[in-house]
Structures are given as C-alpha cells and as structure tokens.
Amino acid sequence: MTGVLKMHWRDKTVWIYVPWVVLLFSFAINVIIGILTKGQENINSGGIASIYVYMFIAILIVQAQTFPFSLGMSIRRTDYFMGTALMCLLVSAGSSLVLFLLSVIENMTDGWGVNLHYFALPFMKDLSPIARFGVFFVVMTYMFFLGFVISSIHRRFGKTGLYVLFTAILLLSSIGSFAMTYYERWMDLFKWVAHHHQLLYVWMIPFIILYALISYGLLRRATVS
C-alpha cells in the first residue's frame, strides 16, 4: 500500500496542481468581475464546484493509467485499492482544509473587498467551523469515490458495463421524473431540500462507503487490457 501511495504522490500535477490552478483561475475571474462592479453587486459564485468536478475526472484518469502499471509491477489489487483510497482521503482532507481557510479569510475580508461569496457559500453561514470543513471534505470524498466506482465498473466490464449503467440511470431518472411530474411533487421536493439540505451531506457518507466496497470488489476481479 505504501508503494501505491508513493506512486500517486509522485504525480502531483494531476492530484494537486491542476485542480488548484483551475479553481484559482475561476476565482480570479470572479474577483475581476467584483472589481469591475466595484463591489456593488452581491456575487454568489458557484465556481468552487470546478475543483469537485475535476476530482471526479481525475480519479478516472488516474485509475486508467496506474492500475495496469501497478499489476505489472506485481502490486496486489488490495494494496492498489487501499493506497489509492488513502490518497483520495488525504487529498480530500488537505484540499478541504485549504478551502475552509479561504472561506474564513473571505468572511474576514467581507468577500475579498468586492462582495464576492466564492468559498463561504451563503448556506454555510450558520455552520460551525468543523461542520463547514466537514461539508468540503464529504463532498470531495464523494466525488472521488463516485469516479472510482465508475472507473472500476469500466475496468471490470468494459464499455458494455458503462452502457448498462448509464442506461439504467437514464431509465430510473426518466421514471422518477415522470412520477414527480404526474403527482405534482416537485415543489414539495424543493421545499424539503431547502429546509433539510444539510442532511444531504450526511447521507453522502454511506454512499461513499458503498462506492468504496463496490470498487474494491470490482477491482479484485478486473482484468488488465
């Protein structure tokens, strides 16, 4: 497992540099917009989502590149999974800590002096510091392991597995959307989410565990091609 962790750590470009370059570039654009508007407009940016989307994509790339190589170096599948999962957790924890500190600075500087809410999103204002860090960490970990399980499905079953997966998701989504529209439940759903959105982050935790277990089971039976 240590060898896998070291292997991932050598590729800091994918794990660390690129996501933060993407995020800070988006942040800089929002700051410029704030400067141009002289802070007279309240800017609630969703640009922070860029780092989460990247982390989802990153694990797809990482597994495709490192899994065959690891097995070729006689690394056990269990060690590969454990090392990769630990790297995901470490990167999530480190990135979440930086995001939390930036949100604190943002609050202290009144939105970077231009009324910009980039890291300290409005719904976080009532959260404790630990809860705010927890939101950053849980969401990032969720995106990592969501990407991990999808890439593991591809590794185990190939393109056919992905076709079946996404077809099933599309069918279930279509059926659910039709039912919500037919029974006029959309507004009830939106109201519930508005009042219980913090529970959504708690419910991500069992899904993270489920994704990890499925990924482990699939990788143990995956072939190298």
N, C-alpha and C positions, 0 to 999 in steps of 0.2 A: 504493500500500500504506500509506503514511504517513497518508493521509486516512482510510482504513478504520480504522486503529489509533486515530486521534484520535476517530473516531465512537464506537467501542466504549468508549474511555476516559471519554467524557462520561457514559456510563450506569453510573456506579459502583455504583448501587443494586443492579442485577442481578448485576454481576460481583463485587462486593466486600462491600457492606454486608449484603445479605440472607443470604448463606451464613454469614457470621460471626455474625450475630445468631442464626440457627438453631442453629449449633454451640454458641455460648456459653450460650444458653438451656438446651440439653440438658446442658451441662457444669454449669451452676448447679444444676439439679435433682439431678444425681448428687452434687454437693458437699453439698447439703442432706440427702440420704439418708445420706451419710457422717457428717455432724454428728449426725443423729438416732440413728445406731447407735454414735456415739462412737468411730468408727474401729475397732471390734472385729471388723467383718466385712471380708473382703478383697473389694473391689468391682472386678471386671473388666468395665468397661462397653464396649459396642460403639457408644456414642453418636457416636464420631468418624466413623462411616460416614455420618452425616447430611450432612456437607459434600460427600462424594463423590457421594451420590445427588443432591444439589442441583445440583452442577456438571453432571451428566448432563442434568438437566432444563433447566438454564439455557441450554445451547447450543441446545436445541430451540427455546426461546422466542426467543433472540437471532437465530437464522437466519431464523425465520419473520418477524420484524419488520424486519430490516435488509437482507436480500438483495434484495427487490423495491425497497426505497428506494435502495440503492446503485446498482442498474442504472438506476433512474430518474434518478440523478444522473450517469449516463454513466461510472460506475466499471467498469473491466474486471473480468470474472469472475475472472481470475487474481489481480488485485490484491485483490479481495474475499477470496478464499481465503487468500492469503498473509497479509493483515492480520489476518483472524480467527484463523488458525492461530497467528500470532505472539502475539496477545492471549491465546489459550489457554495457550501456553507460559509467558508472563510471569506470568499469574495463578497458574498451577500452581506456578511457581518461588517466587513471593512467598508464597503460602499455605503451601507445603511448608516454607519457611524458618521461618515463624511456628510451624507445628505442631512442627517439630523443636525450636525454642527452648522451647516449652511442655513438651515431653517431657523436656527437660533439667531444667527447673525442677521438674517433677513428681518426678523421681528425687531431686533435691536436697532436696526438702521431705517425702520419704517419703510420696508420694501426697497432697500438699496437706494433710498433717497428719491425714487421715482414712482413709488406706489405700486411696485411690482410684487405679486404673490406667485413665486415660482417654486420654491422649496417648501414654504409654510402654507400649505393649501388651506382654504377657509374652514373646512370641516375639522381641521386639526387644532383649532384654537382652544378647544375645551379639553384636549387630551393632555395627560401628564407626559413629562419627558420620556419616561420608559415606554408608555403606550405609543408615542409618536415614533420612537425608534423601532418599536415592535411592528408597526404598520409598514415602515420601509423594509424591514427585514423579511417579514412574512410574504409580502407581495413579490419581492425579488426572488426569494427562495421558491415560491410557487411558480414563477415564470421559468426558472432554471429547470425544475423537475418536470414541468409540463413539456418543455422542449426535450428533456431527457427521455421521457416515456414515448414521445412521438418518434424520436430518432431510434429508440430501441425497437419499436414496432417495425420500422423500416428495416432495421438490421436483421430482425428475426424473420419477417415475412416478405420483405422486398416491397416493390411498388404495389403489388396486389393488396398487401396489408393496409397500406395507406389509402388506397381506393375504397376498400371496405370500410375503414374507419371514418373517412370523411363523408362517404355516402350515408352511413348510419347517423352521423351527426346532423347532416342536412335533413334527413327524413324526420328525425326526432324534433329538430328545430322547427320544421315546417308544421308538423302535427301540433306541437306546443303553441306555435304562433296562431294557428287556426283556432285551437281551442280557446286561447285567451281572447281572441277577437270575437268568436261566436258567443262566448259567455260574458263578454264585456268586462274583463278582469284586469285590463292593462292599467287603468287608473288606480285600482286597488294595489297592484304590484308596485307601482311607482311610489305611492304613499307609504307602503310598508318599507321599501328600501330607504326612503328619505328619513324615516324615523328609526330604522334599525341597521343603518349602513355599517356601523362598527362591528356588528355580528358577522358580517360577510368576511372580515379579515380573520376572525376566529375560526370560521368554518373552512377557511383555506387550509388550515393545519392538517386535518385528517386527510384531505385530498393530497397534500404534499407527501404524507406517509404512504398513501395508496399508490401514488405515481412512483415513488421510490421502490416499493415492493414489486410492482409490475415490471419496472425497468430491470431490476435485479433478476427476476425470473426469466425475462426475455433474453437478457444478455448471456445467461448461463446456457441457453440453447441456440444462440445465434451462430451462424456460420460466417466465415471470413471470405469475402469475394473481392 
